[in-house]
Amino acid sequence: MHKPAAEEAVTSLHDLSAVDLIAGFRAKQFSPSEVLEDVLTHVAVWEPHIKALYAFDPDGARAVAKVSSDRWQKGEPMGALDGVPVTIKDNIATKGVPVPLGAASMPLAPAERDAPPAARLREAGAVIFSKTTMPDYGMLSSGLSSFHPLTRNPWDLTKNPGGSSSGAGAAGAAGYGPLHLGTDIGGSVRLPACWCGLVALKPSLGRVPVDPPYVGRVAGPITRIVDDAALMMSVLSRPDRRDGMSLPPNDINWKALEKSPRKLRIGLMLDAGTGQALEQDVRDVVVKAAKAFEAAGAVVTEVDGVMTREILDGLDTFWRARMWDELSKLAPGERARALPYIRQWAETGAKLSGVDVIRGFNATMAIRAAASRLFCEIDYVISPVSPVVNFAAELASPINDPSRPFEHIAYTVPWNMAENPAASINGGFDKTGFPIGIQIVGRRFDDIGVLGMAKAFEGLRGPQKPWPSPPKK
């Protein structure tokens, strides 16, 4: 179990949770400046090996941390995250920093202002010390990019951290402070969390205002513990009128995470309905998690997946057309700078008819209908996040085939399209000690319930392996 700050004297500052950091600031045990310096020292040791960061700004962060330290010394914090180190994904705009979207084909114009999630973090006093890497246009579950260096997984440097919030996942596992902000349109916070041993929440669509908004696209936290994800959500979920798809402001109590599984109806989804075959190690971890909930009083029933081959291919068609629309606007020389895998995948979109694309988009409606039917009968779903334990760092996807790019997202993508909240949390490890995530999905808008179930699982799961250490020189 996680110990409070007072019992963690031997724990390095960079490894403390955000909840413990705030408690330490309040008790004047340490200052935001001291915490930042410890994080920066740790980053210097890890970063040559994992390449998780973009637009690293230690001096700017030091100035922010100094002002935060002064506020805490006076007992006048400005917000819920005052002084806590945070990273933000490349594609979430921060004022004055270019937004390359992981692609060498993108122009590098400084962002005019913070996007909504970045603005909320800054208003809450968070110390934003860096952006994090992502693959081209966020369309890969990989640390491979034509713009950023290859991002690697701290648990095993030969393995992929996942994506598209690849740098955020790697930074979280390596201990670059407690809070990391990613985005997710098909699994992009949950897959890195799964492969990096972390917690991630893909909120209900609109729970966290974003700019620009898009079908299924959300921003969400990547952290080491559930309490930190909830703390981050208390800030990120505040309203912003720039997102016309955002939900009305709400009064969710993000601290109310105590939730008993007793008598809850849980659907165990081991077969996604299509995509890559489920590896045995992943299956074993998910089944063990379901049995833990069952032992705690939940009623667990196996349920069918909501995806089909036709639906997954439809999403592929729709996204190819969308990606080709973006690339077709570029001059041939600029387009050639994008990752070859992405170009090869998107170029087939030029040959699609309007009817093809509409049929593809209609797959999102089919997913929504299937998810609604499923949640008429159950309260939560437990499933794998990924069908595979891991894959090589240099690959664009587990099967590395641009003609079949989404075989590994059949467990994650339906909840983007159906708008349900879904969390990834570490469920266990394979025989080599590599982390394996489980996914907890709830009804639309039940974000706090999903986090509550994840918090309950933290208690049921038992002790975790130590976080990875930097390679010895």
Summary of the structure (lengths in Angstrom):
residues: 473
radius of gyration: 20.8
end to end distance: 32.0
largest distance: 63.7
contacts: 1830
relative contact order: 0.13
helix: 39%
strand: 14%
